Amino acid sequence: MSTPRTSPERRPVPALVALANAGRPRRAPRARHGHSDDPFADLKSAQLLLDPLHLSCRVEANDLPVLWAMASEVTRIADALVHGETPPDPDVLNAAGAEARARPLLDLTGRTPAASNLWQYSGAPAELAHRVICELGSLDPSRLKECERPECTLVFYDTTRPGTQRWHAEDPCGWHERQMRYRSKGDDRT
């Protein structure tokens, strides 16, 4: 039997990170300043944000207010965890997650019977809430971090073995930080 490549505490938390970063300012390539768009202002932008998560339920226009409220709550929870504070109560997540239902499923195809749960969702908010709740329940809070580049406030989950990741992404933040350090060293030499 093979062992997993990452421990449960180091598995990525994509739904949590997507919602936590949903309203944070982002900077387009070569732009001087970041801009913050409401990803739940319309159906197209919400689908663009949530498509990488491969939800089984379609996002509907009437889901947008609940998704916006969930993203706001997840942002506050992530910020509290990043700064070592007590997170707020997850009222919106728990309410949306209450719409998820599981039924037991027995699989007899292998040599050993296997039991699992088959999840059914009333819509995209319920499925997304279920994912975020599961991710929050299994993450290591010390690995949830904010990008160390001063101009960036994006949150990420450090899955590196030593837990030393500093930037949300190598490009642009890691690259820019190393470039700034290199330039400042050059200024010291002249």
C-alpha positions as CSV (number, residue, x, y, z in Angstrom):
1,M,0.0,0.0,0.0
2,S,1.4,3.4,-1.0
3,T,1.5,6.3,1.4
4,P,0.1,9.7,0.4
5,R,2.6,12.3,-0.9
6,T,1.3,14.8,1.6
7,S,0.0,14.5,5.1
8,P,-3.6,15.6,5.7
9,E,-2.4,18.8,7.3
10,R,-0.4,19.7,4.1
11,R,-3.1,18.9,1.5
12,P,-4.1,22.0,-0.5
13,V,-7.3,23.8,0.5
14,P,-8.5,25.3,-2.8
15,A,-12.0,26.2,-1.9
16,L,-10.9,28.0,1.2
17,V,-8.2,29.9,-0.6
18,A,-10.5,30.8,-3.6
19,L,-13.1,32.3,-1.3
20,A,-10.6,34.0,1.1
21,N,-9.0,35.7,-1.9
22,A,-12.2,36.5,-3.8
23,G,-12.5,40.2,-2.8
24,R,-8.8,40.9,-2.3
25,P,-7.1,43.4,-4.6
26,R,-5.2,41.9,-7.5
27,R,-2.7,43.5,-9.8
28,A,-2.8,42.8,-13.5
29,P,0.6,42.1,-15.1
30,R,2.6,45.4,-15.5
31,A,0.0,47.4,-13.7
32,R,1.2,49.7,-11.0
33,H,-1.8,49.4,-8.7
34,G,-4.1,46.5,-7.7
35,H,-7.8,46.6,-8.3
36,S,-10.6,44.8,-6.4
37,D,-13.6,43.5,-8.3
38,D,-16.6,41.8,-6.7
39,P,-16.4,38.3,-8.1
40,F,-20.1,37.8,-7.2
41,A,-21.4,40.9,-9.0
42,D,-22.6,38.8,-11.9
43,L,-22.9,35.1,-12.8
44,K,-20.1,35.2,-15.3
45,S,-17.5,36.4,-12.8
46,A,-18.7,34.0,-10.1
47,Q,-18.4,31.1,-12.6
48,L,-14.9,32.3,-13.5
49,L,-13.8,32.2,-9.8
50,L,-15.4,28.8,-9.1
51,D,-14.7,26.9,-12.3
52,P,-11.3,25.7,-11.1
53,L,-13.0,24.0,-8.2
54,H,-15.0,21.7,-10.5
55,L,-18.3,21.9,-8.5
56,S,-20.8,19.3,-9.5
57,C,-23.6,21.9,-9.1
58,R,-24.0,24.8,-11.4
59,V,-23.8,28.3,-10.0
60,E,-27.2,30.0,-10.5
61,A,-27.9,33.8,-10.3
62,N,-29.9,33.4,-7.1
63,D,-26.8,31.8,-5.5
64,L,-24.8,35.0,-5.8
65,P,-25.9,36.7,-2.5
66,V,-25.2,33.6,-0.5
67,L,-21.8,33.0,-2.2
68,W,-20.9,36.7,-1.5
69,A,-21.8,36.3,2.2
70,M,-19.8,33.0,2.3
71,A,-16.7,34.6,0.7
72,S,-16.9,37.5,3.2
73,E,-17.1,35.1,6.1
74,V,-14.3,32.9,4.9
75,T,-12.1,36.0,4.4
76,R,-12.7,37.0,8.0
77,I,-12.0,33.4,9.2
78,A,-8.8,33.2,7.1
79,D,-7.6,36.6,8.3
80,A,-8.1,35.6,11.9
81,L,-6.3,32.3,11.5
82,V,-3.4,34.0,9.6
83,H,-3.0,36.5,12.5
84,G,-3.4,34.0,15.3
85,E,-6.7,35.4,16.4
86,T,-10.0,33.7,17.3
87,P,-12.1,33.3,14.1
88,P,-15.7,34.6,13.9
89,D,-18.6,32.2,14.2
90,P,-19.2,30.4,10.8
91,D,-22.9,31.2,10.7
92,V,-23.2,31.5,6.9
93,L,-21.0,28.4,6.2
94,N,-23.0,26.3,8.6
95,A,-26.3,27.4,7.2
96,A,-25.2,26.7,3.6
97,G,-23.6,23.4,4.7
98,A,-26.9,22.3,6.3
99,E,-28.2,21.9,2.8
100,A,-25.7,19.1,2.1
101,R,-26.9,15.6,2.7
102,A,-25.0,12.3,2.9
103,R,-26.3,8.8,2.5
104,P,-24.3,5.7,3.3
105,L,-23.0,3.7,0.5
106,L,-21.6,0.2,0.6
107,D,-19.1,-1.0,-2.0
108,L,-18.6,-4.7,-2.4
109,T,-16.5,-4.7,-5.6
110,G,-13.2,-5.4,-3.8
111,R,-12.1,-8.2,-1.5
112,T,-13.1,-6.1,1.5
113,P,-16.4,-4.3,1.9
114,A,-15.9,-0.5,1.9
115,A,-18.3,2.0,3.4
116,S,-18.5,5.6,2.3
117,N,-20.8,8.6,2.1
118,L,-22.5,9.8,-1.1
119,W,-23.0,13.5,-0.8
120,Q,-25.9,15.3,-2.4
121,Y,-26.2,19.1,-2.6
122,S,-29.2,21.4,-3.0
123,G,-27.0,23.8,-5.0
124,A,-23.5,25.3,-5.4
125,P,-23.5,27.1,-2.1
126,A,-24.2,23.9,-0.2
127,E,-21.4,22.0,-2.0
128,L,-18.9,24.9,-1.6
129,A,-19.8,25.2,2.1
130,H,-19.3,21.5,2.6
131,R,-15.8,21.7,0.9
132,V,-14.7,24.7,2.9
133,I,-15.9,23.2,6.2
134,C,-14.0,20.0,5.5
135,E,-10.9,22.0,4.5
136,L,-11.0,24.1,7.6
137,G,-11.6,21.0,9.7
138,S,-8.4,19.4,8.5
139,L,-5.9,22.2,7.9
140,D,-3.0,23.2,10.0
141,P,-3.7,26.9,10.9
142,S,0.1,27.7,11.0
143,R,0.3,26.9,7.3
144,L,-2.4,29.4,6.3
145,K,-0.4,32.5,5.4
146,E,-0.6,35.9,3.8
147,C,1.9,36.7,1.0
148,E,5.0,38.3,2.4
149,R,5.3,40.8,-0.5
150,P,4.1,44.1,1.0
151,E,2.1,45.0,-2.1
152,C,0.2,41.7,-1.9
153,T,-2.5,40.6,0.6
154,L,-3.4,37.2,-1.0
155,V,-3.8,34.2,1.3
156,F,-2.3,30.9,0.5
157,Y,-1.8,27.5,2.1
158,D,1.8,26.4,2.5
159,T,2.1,22.8,1.4
160,T,5.9,22.7,1.4
161,R,7.5,20.1,3.7
162,P,9.4,22.6,5.9
163,G,6.5,25.1,5.9
164,T,8.7,28.0,4.7
165,Q,6.8,29.2,1.6
166,R,6.7,33.1,1.7
167,W,4.8,34.1,-1.4
168,H,1.4,33.1,-2.7
169,A,3.0,32.4,-6.1
170,E,6.4,32.5,-7.6
171,D,5.3,34.7,-10.4
172,P,4.8,37.6,-9.8
173,C,5.5,37.9,-6.0
174,G,8.6,35.7,-5.5
175,W,10.2,37.0,-8.7
176,H,9.5,40.6,-7.8
177,E,10.8,40.3,-4.2
178,R,14.1,38.7,-5.4
179,Q,14.4,41.4,-8.0
180,M,14.0,44.1,-5.4
181,R,16.6,42.5,-3.1
182,Y,19.1,42.2,-6.0
183,R,18.6,45.8,-6.9
184,S,19.0,47.0,-3.3
185,K,22.2,45.0,-3.0
186,G,23.4,46.8,-6.2
187,D,22.6,50.2,-4.7
188,D,24.7,49.3,-1.6
189,R,27.8,48.5,-3.8
190,T,27.8,51.9,-5.6
